[in-house]
């Protein structure tokens, strides 16, 4: 496994590979878990080479404390990637990713102003900027993103169609712990007591599917918020049932819709998100 830390080092590797060889790309912010490794494995199955980046992107954090507390462990990350068979790791400092002041901005009306976009202003612009920059550097054929960040996956897919039509975006299934909690680097910040209650989010998401048989989406969302908040520890930021393709909240379930339940909640000082495709 080759570790590169500068654009020029990566460029040397890229120029030495066969021009016909396909590159799969998994961008991450490090502190890897089995969910990230599932993306590496998917890339390896479909490409000649797999590249993973590790870069904690400051411009996508709207909360400075969240950036400060974001977990990091480069040694463990590299061990996991090598074991998974990753070919190249790109671990750049800030100046390699942003050698000049960032002036580019993105807007995705209807996609970036609801749910995460509503509660984390500027977040998706920061995500689109860094992914755009990494695509310019890595030049992949395919790029892999987990659907735990469903809204992010949709926005990146949208951006890629507009700016990088030669790259295919693959949205991959959520990887969960045995108790249902969606894997996330932030889970490491949960206390033992918080970790025990965290799987309730997934249980409520599953419950929303059953409730839709007898109740409207709005009624289901209200009931699910109460279930979460009544835990005494979780505090709901939003619970929404929206269309999978537009993210527009669904008022009434119809045959041609694909509803997805989305949730964000605070557990202590840790913000958790999850989603479930209902039908």
N, C-alpha and C positions, 0 to 999 in steps of 0.2 A: 504493500500500500504506500503510495506516494503522498507525502504531506507538503502542501504548498501554502505559502503565506503572502505571496505577492502576485500581482497580476502577471508580471513578466515570467515568474516561475511557472505559473499555470500555463501561460502561452507557450512556453518551451515544450511542455508535455503535450499540449494540444496539437502543436505543429508536427510533433514526432509520431503521432498516431496515424494510422491509415485514414485517408480522406473519406473512405466509405464507411468507416467504423461508426456505429451509432453511440451516442452519449445519453445516458439517463441521468437526471439531476434530482437530488433531494436537498432542498434548502432547509436548514434548521437554525435554531438559536442555541443548540447544544443542550447539555444535561439530558442526554438521550435515554430513551426507554424502549420497550418492546414495540411500541407504536411506530417510532422512527425506524426501527430495524425492519419492520414489515414493509416499509416503503423502499428501503435498500434492497430487500429480497425481491420485491416486485420489479424494481428497475433491473436487477441482475438477470431476471428471467426474460426480459424483453430487449436488452441492449448489449452491445459489445463491451461497453465500459460504463461504470457507475461512479458519479462524482457526488460528494456530499459537502455542503458548506456549513460552517459553524460561525455564526456572526450574530451577536446580540445587537440588534439594530436600534440605536437610541431614538431615531425620529418616529418610530411607531408607538412609543410609550407616551401617553398623555399624563401619566402619573409618575413623577420622578422617583417616588419611593418604590414603585413596582420595578423600575429599571434597576435601582440600587439593590433590591432584594432578589433579583432574578437569579436562580441557582446556576452555578457554573462548576464543571469538573472536566477539564480538557483531557486529563490522563485517562479517566474512565471512558470518556467518549471515544477516544482513539482506540482503546482496547476493544470496545464493542464493535466499532466499524471494521477493524481488521479481522475480527472473528467472523463478521458477517460477509466478508469478502469484498468490501468496498475498494475500488481501485485508486481513487484520488480524493483527498480531503483538502478543501480550501478554507484556511483559517486566517482571514485578513484582518489587519488593524483598520481602524476607522478611515485613515487617510488613503488606504488602497481602494476602499469602496467609494469614498467621496473625496477625491483629490481636489475638487473645487466646491464652493458653496452650492448647496442644493437649490436649484431654481425651478426645476420641473415640478408640476403638480398634476394630479389626476382627479377626475370627478366621475362618479358613476350614479347619476340620479336614479332614485328608487332602490338602489342596492346598498349604497353606503350611508344612507341617512336614516336607516331604521335599525332596530335592535342594537348590535354592537356599535354601529355608526352613530346612533343617537346618544349612547351613553359614553362613548370614547371618541370625542371629536378629534379629527385629524389622524386617527389610528390607521384607517384604510389607505389614506394618501401615503403615509409612511411605509405601509406594507407594499403598495404598488410601486413606490419609488425604489425600494431596496430590491424587490424581485426583478424589476426592469433592469436595474444596474447589474445584478447577478446574471441575468440572462445574457446581457451584452458581454460579460466576461467569460462565462462558462460555455455559451453557445450549444445548449443541449438540443437533442431531437425530441425528447420527452421529459416532462417534469412531473413529480409526484407530490401530492398534497393530501393530508388526512382530512376526512370529512368531519372530524370533531369541530374544526374551524370551518363550518359549512359556508358561512357567508364570505369568509376570506377566500375559500376555494372558488366560489362563483365570481367574485370580483377579479381575482387573478386570471381566471379563464376569460373573462370579458376583456381585460387589459391585453392579454396575450393575442386574442383574435385581432385586436386593433393594431397592435404594435409589432407582434412577433408571429405572423401567420405560419411560419415554418415550424413552430414548436407546438407539440400536442400536450395538453394538460390532462393528467389522470387523477381523478378524485378517488381516494381509496377508503375502504370501510374503517370505521372507528374500532380501535383495539381497546378492550376493556380488561380490568382486573377481574378475578374470579367472582367478586361480589357485585360486579356491574359498573363500578366507577370507571369513567372514561380516563384512559391514561393521559397524564399531563405532567410536564416538568414541575408545575406549580404544586402538584400533590405532595411533593417532598416537604413543603412548608407547613403542612397540616400537623397539628398536634395529634396524639393518639386518640383522644376523645373526638376531635373533629374528623379524623379519618374514619372512625366508626360510623358517624352519621352521614358522611358524604355520599354513600351509595343511594341514599334516599332520592336524590335527583333522578337517577335512572329509574327507580321504582315508580316515581310519579310520572315520568315520561311514558312508561308502559301503561300506567293506569289511565292516562289521557286517551290512549287508543280505545280502551274498553268503554270509557265514558262517552265517546263520540257516537256510540250506537244509540244513545237515548237523549243526549243533550247537544245544544248548539256549541260551536267552537268557543264563543265568548263565555258561555256558562262553564265549559270545561276548563278554560284558562283560569277563570276566577276560582274554581274549586281547587285546581292544582296549586295555585298561589297560596291558598289557605293551608293546604296539606304541607307545603314546604315551610311556610312561616310558623305553623303550629309546632314544628319540631323543637322550637325554643333556641335553636342555634343558627339555622340557615335563614338568610334574609333575601327574599326574591327581588331581583332588579327588574326582570321581565320574564313572562311566560307567554309565548305567542304560538299560535298555530297559523302557519303561512304557506303559501303556494311554493312548491319546490323550485319553480322556474323563475318566479318574479319576486318572491319574498313578500308579496302583498298579503296582509292578514286575511284569512278566509272567514267569511260571514256565514256561509252555508256550504256544506259538503255536496259536491256534484260529481257525476261519474267521470268527467274529464279532468278533474283536479288531482294533484298529487300532494297531499298535505304533509307537512313536517312540523313537529313540535320542537320549539326552541326554548331553552331556559338559560338564564344567567342568575347566579346567586352568590352572595357573600357568605363565607364560612370563616368566622374570625376575621383575619386580615387578608384572606386568600379569596380571590374571585374565581369561581368555577363556571364553566359553560359546558353545555351538552345539547344534543339534539337526537331526535328519533324520527325516521321516515315511517309514517303511520300506516300507509297502505301501499 
